[in-house]
Each structure stands twice: as C-alpha cells, then as structure tokens.
C-alpha cells in the first residue's frame, strides 16, 4: 500500500504530461494534413540533376 502513495500521483502526472503534449501538438498544426504524407509516398521524386565530370 505504501507504493500506491508514490504510484498514483506519478500516474496522474504522466497522464497530465501526455495530455499537455497532445494539446501542444494539436495547437502547432501537427495533425492538419493527415492525407498528405500518405499520398506523397505514391508519387516519384523528380530526378536530381547531378553534374558528371
């Protein structure tokens, strides 16, 4: 039972930190374009022009 005195506040703190991190990512626009990265993999990159000597 003594361990619960330490573990319950620790779990609440970790949950609060996770919520803060999620809200920070949400406000910074991390989840704005969900389909962009998924469709970007389907298109080829233009070939890079390398100068050969």
Phi, psi and omega in degrees: 000333179293332180291331180294331178297329179270320188283324182294312176296326178296318178294320177294320178295317179294322176295319178294321177295321176296320178294318178297318179296319178296315180293325177295316178295324179294318181287333181275358176088021181296328186252021183288313185247086183280332183270345183297311181291328180290323181272339180295333181289340184279341183260142179282148174283147175295144181294138179280143182268106179262135177274122178261133182258000000 
